[in-house]
Amino acid sequence: MNYLVQWQQVTYLYWLLPLLALVIYARVLWYKPMRYVFSLVQTALAHNKQSKSNYTTCLTLLRALTLLALVLLIAQPRLVDVDSKLPVEGIAIMMVLDVSGSMQNKDDETDYRTRLDVAKQEAIRFVQKRDNDAIGLVLFAKDALSRLPLTMDKELLVKVIDELEIGFIDPDGTALFTGMTTALNRLRYAHAKSKIMILLTDGEPSDGDMNPRVPIEVAQKLGIKIYTIGIGGDGPRYVQSLMGVFAIPGVNKQLLTEIAQTTGGQFFLARNPADMRTIYDTIDALERSEHELPSFSRWYEVASTALWFVLALLALELILALFLWFTI
């Protein structure tokens, strides 16, 4: 076990400790002990009969230590076992998102949002419903990038997804299999019994991409399900613009189906924004299993123990002052 001390009211330490140091300094600098004069003092000194006990210093140190313990107690210390892991209900999910140039296209003439906008909004909605799941994010276009590892920090994940734009990675390409491999590398270290990859793309892999069998075989070996989502139709769609008629390529339905089926997942086709929401709702109904996350740590309150320590110091000071070094 690896314990660290955590202060729940650490702000109190910022002004109480300097104040205590100032009080101790003033005590040392200005305090003058009371002196008593008796007729036989000179005789006692002449025969070396004076007391050698420096009890006032000892009592002062005890008092200072007691005050220091009280200051630390006010800050509410507790021990945190940073190596502990608590079981949490959920699964490990890596979202693999296509951010190539074709994700700027629109699939619904009545909806102003691009494919990327729809994917982002539905991914955020999905993330916000998965309270107990560790979720990470991988982006791919011409290259692949692990944007966020598996995390329980949903606020950070939502912020990262919301800020995604075309051009974050060179958009001239679709390194689909490289993106899958990057996500698999993140999932392999997860301790979840159930590991899921959600792969979302709208096009064909680039010619220079890696061998597709590599990520598929790795996913099978690691027991990782891959749910694939194809955006757009399963064939090219022709659109009229001021520059003429151009074709929006469709998704490779056969390839995405093979990836999903060989890893125990499922393929979905999102022809419009409504389909996308339905797909994420379906994936949200996945089975849940218990796994361990180091994000949660066991902590132990030490306030009661510290209070007994303070009382022991006070008792020691009283015993010494009243029964051993008692003064007039």
C-alpha angles and dihedrals in degrees: 000000000000114000128195128183114241122194113212093191099032093154089072089063091058093067106018095058094051089045091052091048090051092051092050091048091051090049093053094043103044110018114111117187120230115259127207122204120209131180093243097049094102092048092051091049091049091055093043093245098139121123117261095197115117092198096149091063091049093050091047091052090049091051092049091048090050092051091048091051090050091052091051090046091055089057088061103231123203135176118243122200099214093186095056122106126201123207113250129187110242148068137263112253130186115194112208110196130190111226098172122135094266089066086078090073123103126226100191121054090203093053118071093201122106123228090261092050091052092046091050096048094047092044090053091049089050094048093050091057095051100077098160100038128098107227131186135182133227123182127200138182119129086344134018127243132188097224097178131003122224107302142166091211098105094173090060092045093051090048092051093048093046092054095053116123137171107268096041082112124020100282096206098098146028112235092181098157093044088054090050092051091050090053092046089055089057095046095049091073095048117109094212119124088218120048122184135187121197108200116193122185141146103203152031123294115260119260092244094053121118126269108291093217092066099067092036093054092044091051090050092049093049093044094240119157116218119206110194125204121193116199117211129013127321089248137039118289121209120220129191116225139159088270092054133259118332133177126239106207119232128230124272096252094179094054096046091047091052092050091051098043096046091054097043095257133112137248122232130188118210109197093170141004092273090058090051092057092048091051094052090047089053093050089047087065091065119133116269126220136182118261137159126253125190088211089086118065133188113242132192126206113232098179094103092049091047090050091055088050091054092048090050091053092050091048091050092051092050093047092050094045096045104037109020109026099022114164136194 
